[in-house]
């Protein structure tokens, strides 16, 4: 390894981010002689690199070789695993941040850390663990009052920088009295309702999302009829049929059955009408073309 590695020096200075090198090095457990050689551009030994990694969440393949992004992001957890991890955070020792642009969420957990090393040195610093992406389960945990999540609103560019490891502790945390992004970004709680809708929608398959979209675009009378449909299907333990119903067709048939019953002097509530429509639905084209007669209604409920 070149004893004067300019590329390494450039990268370690990026990690330093304007902080004074000797106070920084001592805080993470480095001796003065090692600090001097590092900032002469010499790549240090593995134990020293590990200290820098632990304190700054920096990826060593980037620091030494310039490969990949600078900072580590845990993106390997499933949504359920991340939810479990967040649920176990001890808020007496750690602070949970949720950074969002209104469409996505990245989580950062900071905590005061003390590390004792084999060379009889110690490091005292603020650790930062970053997790992405966040799904519906993890989002629900973040919203629990116990966690006291600090919500931050970021631009799409900043959020992408955090999520991809281009931005890390030097930019996010407070250093030498200068607040980092986690303290200076505006409050993001105003975006929670939008996020909840988006994250819940992600749980649906394509057919379910299409049904939901049609439901939202339908007229109020059709939505009311569909609400009765869901209730009726629930009573028959056959909610799986829901994805096969087209809102507009169901709404028209609901109105036709309701009119046929009223015209014949029969009374039926919305729930009963919905159950009749479920039975008649497969005959939609025939019934709507000819008009729904009382005979068809009687046959459906007999």
C-alpha positions as CSV (number, residue, x, y, z in Angstrom):
1,X,0.0,0.0,0.0
2,X,1.4,3.4,-1.0
3,X,2.6,5.1,2.2
4,X,1.2,8.4,0.9
5,X,-2.2,7.5,-0.5
6,X,-3.8,10.7,-1.6
7,X,-7.2,9.0,-2.3
8,X,-7.3,7.5,1.2
9,X,-6.4,10.9,2.7
10,X,-9.3,12.5,0.7
11,X,-11.7,9.9,2.0
12,X,-10.6,10.1,5.7
13,X,-10.9,13.9,5.4
14,X,-14.5,13.5,4.2
15,X,-15.2,11.4,7.3
16,X,-13.6,14.0,9.5
17,X,-15.9,16.7,7.9
18,X,-14.0,19.7,9.3
19,X,-13.5,18.3,12.8
20,X,-10.1,18.7,14.5
21,X,-8.2,15.5,13.8
22,X,-6.6,14.9,17.2
23,X,-9.7,15.5,19.4
24,X,-11.6,13.3,16.9
25,X,-9.0,10.6,16.9
26,X,-8.6,10.5,20.7
27,X,-12.4,10.3,21.1
28,X,-12.6,7.1,19.0
29,X,-9.6,5.5,20.7
30,X,-6.6,6.4,18.5
31,X,-3.2,7.3,19.8
32,X,-1.5,10.5,18.7
33,X,1.1,8.8,16.6
34,X,-1.5,6.8,14.7
35,X,-3.6,10.0,14.1
36,X,-0.6,11.7,12.6
37,X,0.2,8.8,10.2
38,X,-3.4,8.6,9.1
39,X,-3.5,12.2,8.1
40,X,-0.2,11.9,6.3
41,X,-2.2,9.6,4.0
42,X,-1.0,6.2,5.3
43,X,-3.6,3.5,5.4
44,X,-3.7,2.2,9.0
45,X,-3.8,-1.4,10.3
46,X,-7.0,-3.4,10.5
47,X,-7.6,-2.7,14.3
48,X,-7.4,1.1,13.6
49,X,-9.7,0.8,10.6
50,X,-12.2,-1.1,12.8
51,X,-12.2,1.7,15.3
52,X,-13.0,4.2,12.6
53,X,-15.7,1.9,11.2
54,X,-17.4,1.5,14.6
55,X,-17.3,5.2,15.4
56,X,-18.4,6.6,12.0
57,X,-20.4,3.7,10.5
58,X,-18.1,4.0,7.6
59,X,-17.7,1.1,5.1
60,X,-14.1,-0.1,5.0
61,X,-14.2,-1.1,1.3
62,X,-15.0,2.5,0.5
63,X,-12.5,4.0,3.0
64,X,-9.5,1.9,1.9
65,X,-10.4,1.1,-1.8
66,X,-12.9,3.8,-2.7
67,X,-15.5,1.1,-3.7
68,X,-19.2,1.6,-3.1
69,X,-20.9,4.2,-0.9
70,X,-19.2,5.7,2.2
71,X,-21.6,4.7,5.0
72,X,-23.2,1.4,6.0
73,X,-27.0,1.1,5.6
74,X,-28.8,-2.0,7.0
75,X,-31.1,-2.8,4.1
76,X,-31.2,-6.6,4.5
77,X,-33.9,-6.8,7.1
78,X,-37.5,-7.7,6.2
79,X,-40.2,-5.3,7.3
80,X,-41.1,-7.7,10.1
81,X,-37.5,-8.0,11.2
82,X,-37.0,-4.2,11.3
83,X,-40.3,-3.8,13.3
84,X,-38.9,-6.4,15.8
85,X,-35.6,-4.6,16.0
86,X,-37.2,-1.2,16.6
87,X,-39.6,-2.6,19.2
88,X,-36.5,-3.7,21.2
89,X,-34.8,-0.2,21.2
90,X,-34.2,1.0,24.7
91,X,-35.3,4.6,24.5
92,X,-33.4,5.4,27.8
93,X,-30.2,4.9,25.9
94,X,-31.0,5.6,22.2
95,X,-32.9,8.1,20.1
96,X,-34.9,7.0,17.1
97,X,-35.2,9.3,14.1
98,X,-37.5,8.7,11.1
99,X,-36.6,10.8,8.0
100,X,-39.1,11.0,5.2
101,X,-39.8,12.9,2.0
102,X,-43.5,12.0,2.2
103,X,-43.2,8.8,0.1
104,X,-40.4,6.9,1.8
105,X,-39.0,6.5,5.3
106,X,-35.4,5.9,6.5
107,X,-34.7,5.2,10.2
108,X,-31.6,6.3,12.1
109,X,-30.9,5.2,15.7
110,X,-28.3,7.2,17.6
111,X,-26.8,6.3,21.0
112,X,-23.9,7.2,23.2
113,X,-21.4,4.4,22.8
114,X,-18.3,3.3,24.7
115,X,-15.9,0.8,23.2
116,X,-12.9,-0.8,25.0
117,X,-10.2,-2.2,22.7
118,X,-7.4,-4.8,23.0
119,X,-4.7,-2.1,22.9
120,X,-6.0,-0.7,26.2
121,X,-7.6,2.3,24.5
122,X,-11.3,3.3,24.7
123,X,-13.6,5.1,22.3
124,X,-16.4,7.4,23.3
125,X,-18.7,8.6,20.6
126,X,-22.2,8.7,19.3
127,X,-23.1,5.7,17.3
128,X,-25.5,5.8,14.4
129,X,-27.3,2.9,12.8
130,X,-29.3,3.5,9.6
131,X,-32.1,1.2,8.3
132,X,-34.0,1.2,5.0
133,X,-36.6,0.7,3.6
134,X,-39.4,1.0,6.1
135,X,-42.7,-1.0,5.5
136,X,-46.1,-0.9,7.1
137,X,-45.1,-3.1,10.2
138,X,-42.0,-1.0,11.0
139,X,-43.9,2.2,10.4
140,X,-46.6,1.1,13.0
141,X,-43.8,0.5,15.6
142,X,-42.3,4.0,14.8
143,X,-45.7,5.5,15.6
144,X,-45.9,4.0,19.0
145,X,-45.7,6.6,21.7
146,X,-43.2,4.5,23.7
147,X,-40.6,5.0,21.0
148,X,-40.9,8.8,21.0
149,X,-39.7,8.8,17.4
150,X,-38.4,12.1,16.1
151,X,-39.9,12.6,12.7
152,X,-37.9,14.7,10.2
153,X,-38.9,15.9,6.8
154,X,-36.2,15.8,4.1
155,X,-36.0,16.5,0.4
156,X,-36.0,13.5,-1.9
157,X,-32.3,14.2,-2.6
158,X,-31.3,14.2,1.1
159,X,-33.4,11.1,1.8
160,X,-31.8,9.3,-1.1
161,X,-28.4,10.3,0.2
162,X,-29.1,8.8,3.6
163,X,-30.8,5.7,2.2
164,X,-27.8,4.9,-0.1
165,X,-25.1,5.6,2.4
166,X,-23.8,8.8,0.7
167,X,-24.6,10.8,3.9
168,X,-23.6,9.5,7.3
169,X,-22.7,10.5,10.9
170,X,-20.5,13.5,9.8
171,X,-23.5,15.1,8.1
172,X,-26.3,13.7,10.3
173,X,-25.0,14.1,13.9
174,X,-24.1,17.1,15.9
175,X,-20.3,17.7,16.2
176,X,-18.4,20.3,18.2
177,X,-21.6,22.2,18.9
178,X,-22.6,22.3,15.2
179,X,-26.0,20.6,14.7
180,X,-26.3,17.9,12.1
181,X,-29.2,17.2,9.7
182,X,-31.1,15.1,12.3
183,X,-31.5,18.3,14.4
184,X,-31.9,20.9,11.7
185,X,-34.3,19.2,9.3
186,X,-37.9,20.4,9.9
187,X,-40.6,18.4,11.8
188,X,-42.0,15.6,9.6
189,X,-45.1,14.7,11.6
190,X,-47.4,16.5,9.1
191,X,-46.6,13.7,6.5
192,X,-47.6,10.8,8.7
193,X,-51.2,10.4,7.3
194,X,-49.9,10.4,3.7
195,X,-47.2,7.9,4.6
196,X,-49.7,5.6,6.3
197,X,-51.9,5.5,3.2
198,X,-48.9,4.7,1.0
199,X,-47.4,2.0,3.2
200,X,-50.7,0.3,3.7
201,X,-51.3,0.3,0.0
202,X,-48.0,-1.4,-0.6
203,X,-49.3,-4.5,1.2
204,X,-51.9,-5.1,-1.5
205,X,-51.4,-7.1,-4.6
206,X,-52.0,-5.6,-8.1
207,X,-55.6,-6.8,-8.2
208,X,-56.4,-5.4,-4.7
209,X,-54.8,-2.1,-5.6
210,X,-56.9,-1.8,-8.8
211,X,-60.1,-2.5,-6.8
212,X,-59.2,0.1,-4.2
213,X,-58.5,2.6,-7.0
214,X,-61.9,1.9,-8.6
215,X,-63.5,2.2,-5.2
216,X,-62.0,5.7,-4.6
217,X,-63.1,6.9,-8.0
218,X,-66.6,5.6,-7.7
219,X,-69.6,7.8,-6.9
220,X,-70.7,8.0,-3.3
221,X,-73.8,5.8,-4.0
222,X,-71.5,3.1,-5.4
223,X,-69.1,3.3,-2.5
224,X,-72.0,2.9,-0.1
225,X,-73.2,-0.1,-1.9
226,X,-69.7,-1.6,-1.9
227,X,-69.5,-1.1,1.9
228,X,-72.6,-3.2,2.2
229,X,-71.0,-5.8,-0.2
230,X,-67.9,-6.1,2.1
231,X,-70.2,-6.6,5.1
232,X,-72.3,-9.1,3.3
233,X,-69.3,-11.1,2.1
234,X,-68.0,-11.1,5.6
235,X,-71.2,-12.6,6.9
236,X,-71.0,-15.3,4.3
237,X,-67.2,-15.9,5.1
238,X,-66.4,-15.3,1.5
239,X,-64.5,-12.0,1.4
240,X,-62.1,-13.5,-1.2
241,X,-64.8,-12.8,-3.8
242,X,-64.4,-9.1,-3.3
243,X,-61.6,-8.7,-5.9
244,X,-63.9,-10.1,-8.6
245,X,-66.6,-7.4,-8.2
246,X,-66.6,-4.3,-10.3
247,X,-67.8,-1.3,-8.3
248,X,-69.9,0.3,-11.0
249,X,-71.7,-2.9,-11.9
250,X,-72.3,-3.7,-8.3
251,X,-73.7,-0.2,-7.7
252,X,-76.1,-0.3,-10.7
253,X,-77.4,-3.8,-9.7
254,X,-77.8,-2.6,-6.1
255,X,-79.9,0.3,-7.2
256,X,-82.0,-2.0,-9.6
257,X,-82.7,-4.5,-6.8
258,X,-83.6,-1.7,-4.4
259,X,-86.0,-0.2,-6.9
260,X,-87.6,-3.5,-7.8
261,X,-88.3,-4.2,-4.1
262,X,-89.7,-0.8,-3.4
263,X,-91.8,-0.9,-6.6
264,X,-93.4,-4.1,-5.4
265,X,-94.0,-2.9,-1.9
266,X,-91.3,-5.0,-0.2
267,X,-89.0,-3.5,2.3
268,X,-85.4,-4.5,2.7
269,X,-82.4,-2.9,4.4
270,X,-79.0,-2.2,2.8
271,X,-77.5,-5.4,4.2
272,X,-80.2,-7.6,2.8
273,X,-80.1,-5.9,-0.6
274,X,-76.3,-6.4,-0.7
275,X,-76.7,-10.1,-0.1
276,X,-79.3,-10.3,-2.9
277,X,-76.9,-8.5,-5.2
278,X,-74.1,-11.0,-4.4
279,X,-76.4,-13.9,-5.6
280,X,-77.5,-12.0,-8.7
281,X,-74.1,-10.6,-9.7
282,X,-73.1,-13.3,-12.2
283,X,-76.3,-12.5,-14.1
284,X,-75.6,-8.8,-14.3
285,X,-75.7,-8.4,-18.0
286,X,-79.0,-10.3,-18.4
287,X,-80.7,-8.6,-15.4
288,X,-79.6,-5.0,-16.2
289,X,-80.5,-5.4,-19.9
290,X,-84.0,-6.7,-19.1
291,X,-84.6,-4.8,-15.8
292,X,-84.5,-6.6,-12.5
293,X,-87.9,-8.1,-11.9
294,X,-89.4,-9.2,-8.6
295,X,-89.2,-12.8,-9.8
296,X,-85.4,-12.7,-10.0
297,X,-85.2,-11.1,-6.6
298,X,-87.5,-13.7,-5.1
299,X,-85.5,-16.5,-6.7
300,X,-82.3,-15.0,-5.3
301,X,-83.5,-15.1,-1.8
302,X,-85.4,-18.3,-1.9
